[in-house]
Amino acid sequence: MELFLEYLKEALKGIMRAVSAHLFQKNFLDKEKTTRSRSKQKGGLRK
């Protein structure tokens, strides 16, 4: 029983890490990409 609980705890840790990484990527990294592309479209003087 103890072994099963340890396995379950490790599995839940892994799931939480994957979910956290996905949310971090979606909330922060994707926004950064769109901001970069918008600034390229808006800005700059052509010479």
C-alpha positions in Angstrom: 0.0 0.0 0.0 2.8 2.4 0.9 4.5 1.7 -2.4 1.3 2.5 -4.3 0.9 5.8 -2.5 4.5 6.8 -3.3 3.9 5.9 -7.0 0.7 7.9 -7.0 2.4 10.9 -5.4 5.2 10.9 -8.0 2.7 10.6 -10.8 0.7 13.6 -9.5 3.9 15.6 -9.2 4.7 14.9 -12.8 1.2 15.8 -13.9 1.3 19.1 -12.0 4.7 19.9 -13.5 3.4 19.3 -17.0 0.3 21.4 -16.4 2.3 24.2 -14.9 4.8 24.2 -17.8 1.9 24.3 -20.3 0.2 27.2 -18.6 3.4 29.1 -18.2 4.2 28.7 -21.9 0.7 29.7 -22.9 0.5 32.7 -20.7 4.0 34.2 -21.0 5.9 32.8 -23.9 3.1 32.9 -26.5 2.3 36.6 -25.6 5.9 37.5 -26.0 5.9 36.1 -29.6 2.8 38.0 -30.6 4.2 41.2 -29.1 7.4 40.8 -31.1 5.5 40.3 -34.4 3.2 43.3 -33.7 6.1 45.6 -33.0 7.7 44.5 -36.3 4.6 45.3 -38.2 4.0 48.7 -36.6 7.4 50.1 -36.2 10.4 51.3 -38.0 11.3 53.9 -40.6 12.5 52.7 -44.0 15.4 54.4 -45.4 
